[in-house]
Amino acid sequence: MKKIFVGITGASGALYGLKTLQELSRRDFEVNLCITPDGLINLNLELGKDFGSIDEFITNFKLSNIITHDYKNFAAPVSSGSNPMDYYIVVPASMGSVGRIASGVSSNLIERCADVAMKESKKLILVVRETPFNTIHLRNMLSLSQAGVTVLPAAPGFYHKPKDIDDIISFIVGKIFDIMNISHNLFERWD
């Protein structure tokens, strides 16, 4: 069973994180989840909900195969290179998180896991959600790309003629799955 770490930070675009979790929970993966307090706030804002905890969020969406970790628990098994995940995804990745990851600063478990991914040469995907990018954002993303990180802006295509917001979100999640070589039919391929 593949092990995947998913981090949700405080950037807008928490719906991308939700869709990623929904799709992963339908497959035979162990998903280790960490959500920052700002990430939970954005989930609540974007979903029109009032989840008081990550567990309430997971229960509400009937997500399975999810192991949760507190964002401040640096002793969590996922924080060590001796217990690596197959893939690490931060979706969405705030520019604050991107900056700290690019600098090697771990102020929470998500940033520590990103550091572990890089030092263990594991696949790390950062779904960045900001526009426009300033020069510092671009430098941080270049630094991460040069370190082997996949920087995936939440910038959907429209050639598949999306009919609703779920189609737009599915396009980005499909791109995440493409990078991880996970078969899907989340969007219609260019033909």
Secondary structure, DSSP 4 states (H G I P E B T S, - for coil): -EEEEEEE-SSS-HHHHHHHHHHHHTSSEEEEEEE-HHHHHHHHHHHT---SSHHHHHHHTT--SEEE--TT-TTSGGGSTTS--SEEEEEEE-HHHHHHHHHT--SSHHHHHHHHHHHTT-EEEEEE--SS--HHHHHHHHHHHHTT-EE--S----TT---SHHHHHHHHHHHHHHHTT----SSPPP-
